[in-house]
Amino acid sequence: MGDRTDLIGTRLEAFRDELFDFLRIPSVSARSEHRDDTNRAGQWVVDQMARAGLEAELVGTEGHPIALGEWRGAGDDAPTLLIYGHYDVQPVEPLHLWTSPPFEPEVRDGRIYARGASDDKGQLFLHLKALEVLLETRGELPVNVVVLAEGEEEVGSPNLLPFVKAHRERLACDAVLISDSQMFAPGRPSLLFSLRGLSYLEIRIRSAASDLHSGSYGGAVPNPAQVLASIVGSLHDEQGRVAVPGFYDAVVEWDQETRDEIRSLPFDEEAFQAGVGARALGGEKGFSTLERLWIRPTCEVNGLLSGYTGEGAKTVLPAEAMAKVSCRLVPDQDPDEVARLLREHVGRVAPDTVEVEIRELHRGHPWRGRPDGPYFQAARAALRQAFGTDPVLTGEGGSIPIVSDFERVLGAPVILLGFALPGCNMHAPNEWFPAEHVELGIITLLDLYQRLGTGDPEDG
């Protein structure tokens, strides 16, 4: 693989320039004013794949298009790998907290700062460049490849599952490879064994037709803010457990061996606490911080809105109160069932003197991987070769809803290996990606594709 790694070194600056061009596109899928920008980012991915030598096209959906690329010259005996990523990004607000403009990439202290640098443009880019280098140096790939990059991951992927179902034969593969996650620590690569699912709801409480004078009406008209506060307060017990009846019924308890492995990882709770600027850590009692993040479900308030919140005093009785609530789920919780349980709980807690409306915003199934088999072993060996140490097995507290759908619809295992680092500010101001991982990531993927092509995970 020496000639290919040499090529990366000579072209590393050009690769970074191309990545910066990608990062400059403000492909915020949640904002209608960025619709054309998001579509432009999809076309950028298609153009990159076509230049590398893949057959590529931009496939329309009811929302943002899917960038699809294919190379099937390895023959029927070679495995087929589906590479998934997304080219859309999160909104950038609050803008004033960014040190440099979010869509003007900048390198500081060995980090590439830009929205999408880690999630997921930077990591998708590694795959595109690895494929390009292979095709340039050897004229072919050791495996058949399908690249699927969507533009709606950050808004819940509403059109992806229908696309996968409609094109399951075209997308048929032996394994799915995704780089949209983090390593355990600097110099400590990891492979994921779990992802939490998601049930995201909005709760609205209404009483009067408009805000009222709190002196003239307070005490006579129900206060939606206070009702909502009671509902929020009822979501947990004193042990930090979710107090919604039936919430834990489907939770699969992890074996002691897995829990022991999690607790053996060199995790620094004090550094974690300092890194987020929290006064203290908390959560469900009886579990470590990593267990709470990886293998336990949660119910969290993500936003609250009611009444007057401007400067000074305005004595009003609010007519409405709203809370956004997200539940992170673990196997075998079902997002629809959890949403039903929350609806029933709110119905029990809320008095019949107010109007209650619950809207379901997003949903996604949890995933539990199988850390074995030739594809997993090949990924482990490739990471070990590139980073000089064995990767650790980790979970991920966030959600990638399509992962469980890929396994269910395509019948193929999913391998998740990410190259971002903890604290990289995904979804937050000053998102960054380690600059050295551009080269290390491409080297890892070159090695991985080679191992999969030989049929021997240990033979790179």
C-alpha positions in Angstrom: 0.0 0.0 0.0 3.1 2.2 0.0 2.5 3.9 -3.3 -1.0 4.8 -2.3 0.0 6.3 1.0 2.8 8.2 -0.7 0.2 9.6 -3.1 -1.9 10.8 -0.1 1.1 12.6 1.3 1.8 14.5 -1.9 -1.8 15.4 -2.4 -2.8 16.1 1.1 -2.9 19.9 0.7 -5.1 19.5 -2.4 -7.4 17.1 -0.6 -7.8 19.6 2.2 -8.6 22.4 -0.3 -11.3 20.1 -1.8 -12.7 19.4 1.7 -12.8 23.1 2.4 -14.8 23.7 -0.8 -17.3 21.1 0.4 -17.5 22.6 3.9 -18.1 26.1 2.4 -21.5 25.0 1.0 -24.2 25.9 3.7 -26.2 22.8 3.3 -28.5 23.3 6.3 -31.4 20.9 5.5 -33.6 22.3 8.2 -33.8 25.7 6.6 -35.9 26.4 3.5 -33.6 29.3 2.5 -30.8 26.8 2.1 -32.6 24.3 -0.1 -30.6 25.2 -3.2 -27.4 25.1 -1.1 -28.3 21.6 0.2 -29.0 20.4 -3.3 -25.7 21.9 -4.5 -23.8 19.9 -1.9 -25.5 16.7 -3.2 -24.3 17.6 -6.7 -20.8 18.2 -5.3 -20.7 14.7 -4.0 -21.9 13.3 -7.3 -19.3 15.2 -9.2 -16.6 13.9 -6.9 -17.7 10.3 -7.3 -17.8 10.7 -11.1 -14.4 12.2 -11.2 -13.0 9.3 -9.1 -14.4 6.8 -11.6 -17.8 5.8 -10.2 -21.1 5.9 -12.1 -22.9 8.6 -10.2 -26.2 10.4 -10.2 -28.3 12.7 -8.1 -31.6 10.9 -7.4 -34.6 13.1 -6.5 -36.9 12.5 -3.6 -39.8 14.4 -2.1 -37.2 16.3 -0.2 -33.5 16.7 -0.7 -31.9 14.4 -3.3 -29.7 11.3 -2.7 -26.2 11.2 -4.2 -25.7 7.6 -5.5 -22.5 6.2 -6.8 -21.6 2.7 -8.0 -18.5 0.7 -9.0 -19.1 -3.0 -9.7 -16.0 -4.0 -11.6 -14.7 -6.4 -8.9 -16.9 -9.2 -10.1 -19.6 -11.4 -8.6 -17.2 -13.2 -6.3 -16.0 -10.1 -4.6 -18.1 -8.6 -1.7 -20.2 -5.5 -2.2 -19.9 -2.7 0.3 -22.5 0.0 0.8 -21.0 3.2 2.1 -23.4 5.6 3.8 -23.0 9.2 4.8 -24.8 12.5 4.6 -24.0 15.9 3.1 -26.5 18.0 5.0 -25.5 19.8 8.2 -27.1 21.3 11.4 -28.1 25.0 11.7 -25.2 27.1 13.0 -27.0 29.2 15.7 -26.0 30.8 18.0 -23.8 32.4 15.5 -22.1 34.8 17.9 -20.4 31.8 19.7 -18.4 30.8 16.6 -14.8 32.0 16.7 -14.6 31.9 12.9 -17.5 31.9 10.4 -19.1 28.4 10.3 -18.9 28.1 6.5 -15.4 29.5 6.2 -13.1 26.6 7.2 -10.1 27.5 9.3 -7.3 25.4 10.8 -6.4 26.2 14.3 -4.2 24.2 16.6 -4.4 21.1 14.4 -8.2 21.3 14.1 -10.3 22.0 11.0 -13.2 24.3 12.2 -16.4 24.5 10.2 -20.0 23.3 10.3 -20.0 19.7 9.0 -16.3 19.2 9.6 -17.1 16.1 11.7 -20.8 15.6 11.1 -20.6 14.3 8.4 -19.0 16.0 5.5 -15.5 15.5 6.7 -15.9 11.8 7.3 -17.9 11.2 4.1 -15.0 13.0 2.3 -12.5 10.4 3.6 -14.4 7.6 1.8 -14.6 9.6 -1.5 -10.9 10.2 -1.5 -10.0 6.7 -0.5 -12.0 5.4 -3.5 -10.4 8.0 -5.8 -6.8 7.0 -4.7 -7.5 3.3 -5.2 -8.9 3.8 -8.7 -6.1 6.2 -9.6 -3.3 3.9 -8.5 -4.6 0.5 -9.5 -7.4 1.2 -11.9 -9.9 -0.8 -10.0 -11.3 -1.5 -6.6 -10.8 -4.7 -4.6 -14.5 -4.7 -3.7 -17.8 -3.7 -5.4 -19.0 -0.4 -3.9 -22.2 1.5 -3.6 -22.0 5.0 -2.1 -25.3 6.5 -0.8 -25.1 10.1 0.6 -28.4 11.7 1.7 -29.3 15.3 2.4 -31.8 14.9 5.1 -30.1 13.1 8.0 -30.2 16.2 10.2 -34.0 16.4 9.8 -34.8 12.8 10.5 -34.2 11.1 7.1 -37.9 11.2 6.1 -37.3 10.0 2.6 -34.4 7.6 3.0 -36.1 4.5 4.2 -38.7 4.6 1.4 -35.8 5.0 -1.0 -33.9 2.0 0.5 -37.1 -0.2 0.3 -37.8 0.8 -3.3 -34.2 0.2 -4.4 -33.3 -2.8 -2.2 -32.0 -4.9 -5.1 -29.8 -2.1 -6.4 -28.5 -1.5 -2.8 -28.0 -5.1 -2.0 -24.7 -5.6 -0.2 -22.6 -7.8 2.0 -21.9 -5.1 4.6 -22.7 -1.4 5.3 -19.9 0.9 6.3 -20.7 4.2 8.1 -18.3 6.9 9.4 -20.4 9.3 11.3 -19.2 8.9 14.9 -16.3 9.5 17.2 -13.2 7.7 18.4 -13.0 6.9 22.1 -10.1 9.3 22.7 -7.1 10.8 20.8 -5.0 7.9 19.6 -7.7 5.4 20.7 -9.8 4.3 17.7 -13.1 2.5 18.3 -15.8 0.4 16.7 -19.4 0.9 17.8 -21.5 -1.9 19.2 -24.7 0.2 20.0 -26.6 3.3 19.1 -29.6 4.7 21.0 -32.9 5.3 19.2 -35.1 8.3 19.4 -38.7 9.3 20.2 -39.0 13.1 20.0 -42.3 14.9 20.9 -43.6 18.4 21.5 -46.1 18.9 24.3 -48.4 22.0 24.2 -50.7 23.1 27.0 -53.3 25.7 26.4 -56.0 27.4 28.6 -57.3 30.9 27.6 -57.5 32.4 24.1 -54.7 34.8 24.9 -52.3 35.9 27.6 -54.2 37.4 30.6 -53.4 39.9 33.3 -52.0 37.8 36.2 -53.7 40.0 38.8 -57.1 40.1 37.2 -57.2 36.4 36.2 -54.5 34.6 38.2 -56.0 32.1 40.6 -59.2 31.8 38.5 -57.8 30.6 35.2 -55.5 27.5 35.0 -51.8 28.4 34.3 -50.4 26.3 31.4 -46.8 27.0 32.5 -47.5 25.5 35.9 -49.3 22.6 34.4 -46.4 22.0 32.1 -43.9 22.2 35.0 -45.9 19.5 36.8 -45.7 17.3 33.8 -42.0 17.8 33.4 -41.5 17.2 37.1 -43.3 13.9 36.8 -41.0 12.4 34.2 -38.4 11.2 36.7 -38.3 9.8 40.2 -35.8 10.6 42.9 -33.4 7.9 41.6 -33.1 9.5 38.2 -35.2 6.8 36.5 -37.9 7.7 34.0 -41.2 7.5 35.9 -43.4 6.9 32.8 -45.2 3.6 33.5 -44.0 0.9 31.1 -41.0 2.8 29.9 -38.5 0.1 30.8 -40.6 -2.9 30.0 -38.9 -3.6 26.6 -35.3 -2.7 27.7 -32.8 -5.5 27.2 -30.5 -5.7 30.2 -26.9 -5.9 29.1 -24.7 -8.8 30.3 -22.2 -8.3 33.1 -19.3 -8.9 30.8 -20.2 -6.0 28.6 -20.8 -3.8 31.6 -17.4 -4.8 33.0 -15.7 -4.0 29.6 -17.3 -0.5 29.6 -16.2 0.2 33.2 -12.6 -1.0 32.3 -12.2 1.8 29.7 -9.9 4.6 30.7 -12.7 7.2 31.0 -11.9 10.3 33.0 -15.1 11.6 34.6 -13.6 14.7 36.0 -12.2 15.7 32.5 -15.6 14.9 31.0 -17.3 17.1 33.5 -14.8 19.9 33.0 -15.1 19.6 29.2 -18.9 20.3 29.2 -18.6 22.9 32.0 -21.1 21.2 34.3 -21.2 21.7 38.0 -21.8 18.0 38.5 -22.7 14.8 36.7 -26.0 13.0 37.3 -28.5 10.6 35.9 -29.9 7.2 36.7 -28.4 5.8 39.9 -26.6 2.5 39.8 -24.9 3.1 36.4 -21.6 4.7 35.4 -21.5 7.7 33.2 -20.6 5.7 30.1 -23.4 3.2 30.8 -25.9 6.0 31.1 -24.7 7.4 27.7 -24.5 4.1 25.8 -26.8 1.4 27.2 -29.5 3.2 29.3 -32.6 5.1 27.9 -33.3 8.7 28.8 -36.2 11.2 28.7 -34.9 14.7 28.4 -36.5 18.2 28.1 -34.9 19.9 25.1 -36.7 23.2 25.2 -39.3 25.2 27.1 -41.4 28.2 26.1 -44.1 30.1 27.9 -45.2 33.5 28.9 -43.1 36.7 28.9 -39.3 36.2 28.8 -38.1 39.6 27.8 -36.3 42.3 29.8 -38.1 43.6 32.8 -41.5 42.7 34.2 -44.8 41.9 32.4 -47.4 40.4 34.7 -49.2 38.0 32.4 -50.9 34.6 32.8 -49.6 32.7 29.8 -52.2 31.2 27.5 -49.9 28.5 26.3 -46.8 26.5 27.3 -44.6 24.2 25.2 -41.9 21.7 25.9 -39.9 19.6 23.5 -39.0 16.2 24.9 -36.7 13.6 23.5 -36.3 10.0 24.6 -33.1 8.2 23.7 -33.9 4.5 23.5 -32.0 1.3 23.8 -32.8 -2.2 22.5 -35.6 -3.4 22.4 -37.6 -0.2 22.9 -39.9 0.8 20.1 -40.2 4.6 19.4 -43.9 4.4 18.5 -44.6 2.5 21.8 -42.6 4.9 23.8 -44.5 7.8 22.2 -47.8 6.1 23.2 -46.6 5.6 26.8 -45.7 9.3 27.0 -49.0 10.4 25.6 -50.8 8.3 28.2 -48.6 9.6 31.0 -49.2 13.2 30.1 -53.0 12.5 29.8 -52.9 11.1 33.4 -50.9 14.0 34.8 -52.5 17.0 33.1 -55.8 18.2 34.5 -58.9 18.3 32.3 -59.1 22.1 32.8 -56.5 22.6 30.0 -56.1 21.6 26.4 -53.3 19.2 25.7 -51.7 18.6 22.3 -48.7 16.3 21.6 -46.9 16.3 18.3 -44.4 13.6 17.3 -41.4 15.2 15.6 -38.8 12.4 15.0 -38.4 8.8 15.6 -35.7 6.1 15.2 -35.0 2.6 16.4 -32.0 1.7 18.6 -29.3 -0.6 17.3 -27.2 -3.3 18.8 -24.4 -4.5 16.7 -22.6 -7.8 16.4 -18.9 -7.2 17.1 -17.7 -10.3 15.1 -17.5 -11.6 11.6 -15.0 -10.9 8.8 -16.1 -7.3 8.1 -15.9 -6.3 11.7 -12.5 -8.0 12.0 -11.2 -6.3 8.9 -12.2 -2.9 10.3 -10.5 -3.8 13.6 -7.3 -4.7 11.8 -7.3 -1.6 9.6 -7.7 0.7 12.5 -5.0 -1.1 14.4 -2.6 -0.8 11.4 -3.3 2.9 11.0 -3.3 4.0 14.6 -0.9 1.5 16.1 -3.3 0.2 18.7 -6.3 -2.1 19.0 -9.6 -0.3 18.7 -11.9 -0.4 21.7 -15.6 -1.3 21.6 -17.8 1.6 22.4 -21.5 2.7 22.3 -22.9 6.0 21.1 -25.5 8.0 22.9 -26.7 9.6 19.8 -28.9 8.2 17.0 -28.5 7.2 13.4 -32.0 6.0 12.6 -31.2 4.3 9.3 -28.7 1.9 10.8 -31.3 -0.6 12.1 -33.3 -0.1 8.9 -30.3 -1.0 6.8 -29.9 -4.3 8.7 -33.6 -5.1 8.6 -34.2 -4.2 4.9 -30.9 -5.2 3.3 -30.0 -8.1 5.7 -26.4 -6.9 5.9 -24.3 -6.1 9.0 -23.4 -2.5 9.7 -19.9 -1.5 10.7 -19.5 1.9 12.3 -16.0 3.4 12.5 -15.7 7.1 13.0 -12.7 9.4 12.9 -14.0 12.4 14.9 -12.9 13.0 18.5 -14.8 13.6 21.7 -15.6 17.3 22.2 -15.6 18.0 18.5 -18.8 20.1 19.0 -21.1 18.2 16.6 -24.4 20.2 16.4 -22.7 23.1 18.4 -20.7 26.2 17.7 -17.0 25.7 16.7 -17.5 22.2 15.3 -14.1 20.7 14.4 -12.3 17.7 13.0 -8.7 16.7 13.7 -6.6 17.8 10.7 -4.3 14.7 10.9 -7.2 12.4 10.6 -7.8 13.4 7.0 -4.7 11.4 6.2 -5.1 8.7 8.8 -8.7 8.2 7.9 -8.0 7.7 4.2 -5.1 5.3 5.1 -7.4 3.3 7.3 -10.1 3.0 4.6 -7.6 2.1 1.9 -6.4 -0.8 4.2 -9.9 -1.8 5.0 -11.0 -2.1 1.4 -7.9 -4.1 0.6 -8.6 -6.5 3.4 -12.2 -7.0 2.3 -11.0 -7.7 -1.2 -8.6 -10.4 -0.2 -11.3 -12.2 1.9 -8.9 -12.4 4.8 -9.4 -9.8 7.5 -5.8 -10.1 8.7 -4.3 -9.9 5.2 -4.0 -6.3 4.2 
